[in-house]
Amino acid sequence: MVEAVVGANWGDEGKGKITDTLAEKADYIVRFQGGANAGHTIVNQYGKFALHTLPSGCFYQHTTSVIGNGVALNIPVLCKEVQTLIERGVPAPKLAVSDRAQIVMSYHILLDACEEERLGGRSFGSTKSGIAPFYSDKFAKIGFQVSELFDEETLQEKAQRVCELKNALLVHLYHKEPLKPEDILEELHTYRDMIAPYVCDTSTMLQKAIDEGKTVLLEGQLGTLKDPDHGIYPMVTSSSTLAGYGAVGAGIPPYEIKKVIVVCKAYSSAVGAGEFVSEIFGEEADELRRRGGDGGEYGATTGRPRRMGWFDCVASRYGCRLQGATDVAFTVLDVLGYLDEIPVCVGYDVDGEITTDFPTTAKLAKAKPVYEVLPGWKCDIRGIKKYEELPENCRNYIEFVEKHIGFPITMVSNGPGRDDIIYR
């Protein structure tokens, strides 16, 4: 059986924790898109970790961690991550890397930084991990696929060709030093030696696992609103963040995905630029940020303070619909226990018209939130294991959100640990 864990909103919804929890009963956990530009924070018996490439289920010895063909593979980051886990007492993860995955090169990271610098105040808020230049090269068919690392003739010819193209940009647009083919080749040879032990045909491996009745967990990065087609374009990522892409990025048939667990925060947060209708500011935002997550709302990759907001039913219903939610996991609910009243965004006012449909970016920029205010529960709910034992106002909040998003909330997270989950 194949299950996907994906985000409803801007990312940072708590997917890492949900994947880590569900991985206990999984055999394979697959990262199917994105790169080391966003992180998943995990808290377990080994400590607190920020993972950037490894799937969040890598802490269990019975699981195989798979880097799918859809991933932007930064080989040094992946290898360092594996090493860090081992150094911190975690058993070495069983790792399989798709021979069809493509490689993030040092010049992708360089070009990313150069372009952000050139754009200045008009930048896209990139994490400068090389993601946009990487995916540009992939679709321009000038990227390096892992399988090509083992074909010396191809490497030499492509290194030459890539330098000709990239140097036109580096020298004439960004006024930087040109790349040398011999440096590119050396980088590729280093990557080949680092990744060789893990490379295999992961698509065939996963199909065999599915045929044998094993459980495969697909782990998405970011959320619906960062999808290049359906998100807040152009302030989006460069790979599809949707469960539908999970089949493509893992190399399995779409009909094999039987369950889509969409992760939603009990309030909203976002890292980076882009439209965010229910955003709050000042002391109100600072207080929520301080209390949020485990140790505060700061990006797992960049450490940037996250932008904060109240729960957005419009964005979340849209996010769940496009993901094809069969289940919703509602996270960080415990954080809201300090509030007397909790606003919830139930609609958008666009030029005087109220809508509950999520619009395109130009209309989104004009949208003002329409709030309903619910009473808070004013107590700590960590440690509660049964839904019926939650305070009445807390249950009312969950049920109010569930009614407005139109998808069943079947998991409620009330703390950072993997056992802090209430199943409904």
Disulfide bonds with the S-S distance in Angstrom:
none
